[in-house]
Amino acid sequence: MKKNQNEEQTVGEKNKSVRKKLPVPAKIAMGVLAAVLVLAVGSYALFDYFYHQMNIQKAEDETPAAQEYFDTDENTGNLEELDPNSIQLDSAAAVESDKEVVNILLCGEEAIGGGRGRTDSIMIATINSVDQELKLTSIMRDSYVQIPGYTDNKINAAYHNGGMASLIKTVKKNFGIEVDGYVLVNFDSFEDIVDAVGGIDITLDEKEVRYLNSTNYISDPSNHTLSVGKNHMNGNQALGFARVRYVMRDGEYGDFARTLRHRTVMQALFQRVQDKSTLELIAMIPKILPMLTTDIKKNDLVKYITMGVKVREQNSKIATLNVPVEGAYKITRARGMSIILPEPLSKSVDQMQEFIYGSALESKGKPKQDGANITIGQ
């Protein structure tokens, strides 16, 4: 009996000795690992919570509209009316994609009178980790294109007619761009997003100020307080600015001026977010996410954010492009609508693909295209 007690005592002393002999660095490492695991679990739980604050909607789950939408345009001037049957639209010769280039379709929905509206703002946000560039491509809403499964129409009708799946197919068919996900926001939510970040800074000229302060583009008359030069705009003012097309900006007019304003607003939002501290960003997230609808999966979102942060550390500027590109369109009429007819479409497709994919295309043996009308902003 005493032998067994002695043996037990010996084993206990050995275990105690082992514990004592565990090196201090090893203890520290184990403590750090435990802390990292706790933080990782906590961070994942927080990210999972934030992720599900958004409206997660698969593009293919949306139901088609009961009736196709065709715009009704006024003030079309003396534009030539073309017979729709005489218009022969092209498609992109090839669809480009690359795992190192992420394309997110950003859309602003104008829903008037209830139901699904039109996408009056259509942009592709690109994270190009090959060239370390962030890019923003505007597709003009009046671009007359093929909409798979529907009648040829302005591209802003694609979403109304068949949902986001229809718009994604339209972008792919006409411009040969593979979309990796979408983010949709309506006009009311856009105002709230701008307010959530604390407003944005936009510089205005005299004609823009006069127009915005005297029309209903800024819907709240109490916000008709803009002045020439830099203005710190709230959401209502920023939305009004983004919708203007009948006042020139940087030599552009009509839908060209409006898409330029869309990109200006996005750049201003990007700059505003960059200026925020980590704590400010964390405080903003719960306010903004419920206003967004997306189909991006949680794991993909983590990957895209990581890519974007890495690219931004190397190059924080945003390059922008307008499509159709200069010298490759005709402004005319069809079905009673004022339209922008890509002519030839191939020129816009080539420059758009070169702009978005850059060196990723050259690595596939494709020659570099002629330069597009590209601007760079902070």
KAWODA-V166281 format. One record per residue. N is the residue number from 1. PHI is phi in whole degrees, -180 to 180 (* if undefined). PSI is psi in whole degrees, -180 to 180 (none if undefined). Layout:
N:PHI:PSI ; N:PHI:PSI
This chain:
1:*:-43 ; 2:-64:-33 ; 3:-62:-43 ; 4:-65:-39 ; 5:-65:-40 ; 6:-64:-40 ; 7:-65:-42 ; 8:-64:-39 ; 9:-65:-40 ; 10:-64:-44 ; 11:-63:-43 ; 12:-63:-41 ; 13:-65:-37 ; 14:-64:-45 ; 15:-63:-40 ; 16:-63:-38 ; 17:-64:-41 ; 18:-63:-43 ; 19:-63:-38 ; 20:-68:-32 ; 21:-83:-5 ; 22:-63:121 ; 23:-59:148 ; 24:-60:-44 ; 25:-58:-37 ; 26:-66:-41 ; 27:-62:-43 ; 28:-62:-44 ; 29:-61:-42 ; 30:-65:-39 ; 31:-66:-43 ; 32:-63:-43 ; 33:-60:-43 ; 34:-63:-42 ; 35:-64:-42 ; 36:-62:-43 ; 37:-62:-42 ; 38:-63:-45 ; 39:-64:-40 ; 40:-63:-45 ; 41:-64:-43 ; 42:-66:-42 ; 43:-65:-42 ; 44:-64:-42 ; 45:-62:-40 ; 46:-67:-45 ; 47:-63:-42 ; 48:-61:-40 ; 49:-64:-48 ; 50:-62:-43 ; 51:-57:-44 ; 52:-81:3 ; 53:-78:-22 ; 54:-79:163 ; 55:-88:106 ; 56:-88:115 ; 57:-138:112 ; 58:-65:137 ; 59:-58:-40 ; 60:-76:-8 ; 61:-83:-11 ; 62:-76:143 ; 63:-90:146 ; 64:-65:154 ; 65:-70:155 ; 66:-70:-26 ; 67:-146:140 ; 68:-65:151 ; 69:-107:134 ; 70:-127:132 ; 71:-65:157 ; 72:-122:108 ; 73:-104:139 ; 74:-112:168 ; 75:56:44 ; 76:-87:0 ; 77:65:-141 ; 78:-103:31 ; 79:-64:142 ; 80:-67:135 ; 81:-93:118 ; 82:-97:145 ; 83:-73:120 ; 84:-54:-33 ; 85:-70:-17 ; 86:-90:-8 ; 87:-89:117 ; 88:-104:104 ; 89:-88:141 ; 90:-94:169 ; 91:-120:165 ; 92:-64:139 ; 93:-67:-30 ; 94:-152:153 ; 95:-101:126 ; 96:-100:147 ; 97:-157:156 ; 98:-159:135 ; 99:-67:-19 ; 100:-93:2 ; 101:-126:118 ; 102:-108:130 ; 103:-119:119 ; 104:-112:125 ; 105:-81:118 ; 106:-106:124 ; 107:-132:140 ; 108:-109:123 ; 109:-97:131 ; 110:-105:103 ; 111:-110:104 ; 112:-110:126 ; 113:83:16 ; 114:85:168 ; 115:78:-180 ; 116:-76:133 ; 117:-96:-152 ; 118:-112:158 ; 119:-94:95 ; 120:-79:-12 ; 121:-128:121 ; 122:-130:113 ; 123:-136:154 ; 124:-115:117 ; 125:-92:126 ; 126:-117:134 ; 127:-111:105 ; 128:-103:99 ; 129:-83:-7 ; 130:-75:-49 ; 131:-97:0 ; 132:56:57 ; 133:-138:144 ; 134:-105:135 ; 135:-138:154 ; 136:-137:118 ; 137:-112:124 ; 138:-96:132 ; 139:-108:119 ; 140:-64:134 ; 141:-64:-25 ; 142:-88:5 ; 143:-62:126 ; 144:-89:116 ; 145:-139:173 ; 146:-81:131 ; 147:-114:106 ; 148:-51:126 ; 149:87:-3 ; 150:-137:174 ; 151:-70:146 ; 152:-54:139 ; 153:-163:178 ; 154:-63:146 ; 155:-65:-24 ; 156:-72:-8 ; 157:-87:-15 ; 158:-59:-44 ; 159:-66:-44 ; 160:-59:-45 ; 161:-71:-44 ; 162:-132:14 ; 163:79:-173 ; 164:-65:-31 ; 165:-60:-40 ; 166:-66:-41 ; 167:-67:-41 ; 168:-62:-44 ; 169:-64:-36 ; 170:-66:-45 ; 171:-62:-42 ; 172:-66:-45 ; 173:-69:-44 ; 174:-84:-37 ; 175:-115:-5 ; 176:66:33 ; 177:-112:126 ; 178:-83:123 ; 179:-96:133 ; 180:-95:-7 ; 181:168:171 ; 182:-135:158 ; 183:-134:127 ; 184:-120:138 ; 185:-140:142 ; 186:-93:171 ; 187:-63:-41 ; 188:-63:-42 ; 189:-67:-34 ; 190:-59:-44 ; 191:-58:-44 ; 192:-66:-35 ; 193:-66:-45 ; 194:-61:-42 ; 195:-66:-36 ; 196:-65:-32 ; 197:-87:-1 ; 198:92:20 ; 199:88:167 ; 200:-133:158 ; 201:-100:123 ; 202:-131:135 ; 203:-95:130 ; 204:-120:150 ; 205:-98:180 ; 206:-63:-42 ; 207:-67:-39 ; 208:-65:-43 ; 209:-62:-47 ; 210:-61:-42 ; 211:-68:-48 ; 212:-68:-33 ; 213:-82:-6 ; 214:-125:1 ; 215:-121:177 ; 216:-92:13 ; 217:-61:-39 ; 218:-92:105 ; 219:-68:-27 ; 220:-95:110 ; 221:-57:-26 ; 222:-68:-14 ; 223:-96:8 ; 224:-80:61 ; 225:-126:20 ; 226:-76:156 ; 227:-138:164 ; 228:-65:135 ; 229:107:-158 ; 230:-75:131 ; 231:-123:137 ; 232:-92:103 ; 233:-93:142 ; 234:-86:-179 ; 235:-61:-42 ; 236:-64:-40 ; 237:-70:-41 ; 238:-64:-39 ; 239:-65:-43 ; 240:-59:-45 ; 241:-60:-44 ; 242:-66:-23 ; 243:-92:-10 ; 244:-70:133 ; 245:-133:-12 ; 246:-95:16 ; 247:-129:133 ; 248:-66:149 ; 249:-143:121 ; 250:52:40 ; 251:82:0 ; 252:-102:152 ; 253:-140:161 ; 254:67:-142 ; 255:-64:-26 ; 256:-65:-42 ; 257:-68:-39 ; 258:-66:-45 ; 259:-66:-32 ; 260:-63:-41 ; 261:-67:-36 ; 262:-58:-47 ; 263:-67:-36 ; 264:-62:-43 ; 265:-65:-44 ; 266:-63:-41 ; 267:-65:-39 ; 268:-67:-39 ; 269:-63:-44 ; 270:-60:-45 ; 271:-64:-40 ; 272:-63:-43 ; 273:-65:-40 ; 274:-60:-31 ; 275:-79:-10 ; 276:-81:148 ; 277:-78:168 ; 278:-60:-43 ; 279:-65:-39 ; 280:-65:-40 ; 281:-65:-43 ; 282:-62:-38 ; 283:-69:-31 ; 284:-76:-34 ; 285:-54:-49 ; 286:-62:-25 ; 287:-78:-35 ; 288:-87:-43 ; 289:-57:-41 ; 290:-62:-14 ; 291:-87:-6 ; 292:-105:142 ; 293:-117:133 ; 294:-152:162 ; 295:-115:9 ; 296:-73:127 ; 297:-72:155 ; 298:-58:-48 ; 299:-64:-38 ; 300:-67:-38 ; 301:-62:-41 ; 302:-60:-44 ; 303:-64:-44 ; 304:-67:-41 ; 305:-63:-42 ; 306:-62:-45 ; 307:-61:-45 ; 308:-62:-42 ; 309:-64:-43 ; 310:-63:-43 ; 311:-66:-44 ; 312:-61:-34 ; 313:-64:-29 ; 314:-88:-33 ; 315:-157:107 ; 316:-89:-5 ; 317:-76:153 ; 318:-115:121 ; 319:-87:142 ; 320:-128:152 ; 321:-142:144 ; 322:-111:134 ; 323:-127:134 ; 324:-64:152 ; 325:-80:165 ; 326:-56:134 ; 327:80:12 ; 328:-134:40 ; 329:-158:164 ; 330:-137:130 ; 331:-92:120 ; 332:-151:-162 ; 333:-131:147 ; 334:-157:140 ; 335:55:31 ; 336:78:6 ; 337:-107:147 ; 338:-79:125 ; 339:-130:158 ; 340:-108:110 ; 341:-94:112 ; 342:-61:122 ; 343:-154:101 ; 344:-87:148 ; 345:-62:-35 ; 346:-58:-34 ; 347:-66:-42 ; 348:-67:-41 ; 349:-62:-48 ; 350:-60:-47 ; 351:-72:-34 ; 352:-66:-45 ; 353:-66:-39 ; 354:-64:-42 ; 355:-63:-46 ; 356:-74:-46 ; 357:-95:-24 ; 358:52:-124 ; 359:-64:-22 ; 360:-63:-31 ; 361:-74:-41 ; 362:-64:-32 ; 363:-68:-17 ; 364:-94:7 ; 365:86:15 ; 366:-93:134 ; 367:-69:152 ; 368:-71:135 ; 369:-85:168 ; 370:-61:150 ; 371:-63:143 ; 372:-96:176 ; 373:-81:87 ; 374:-110:138 ; 375:-121:155 ; 376:-120:135 ; 377:-136:162 ; 378:-88:none
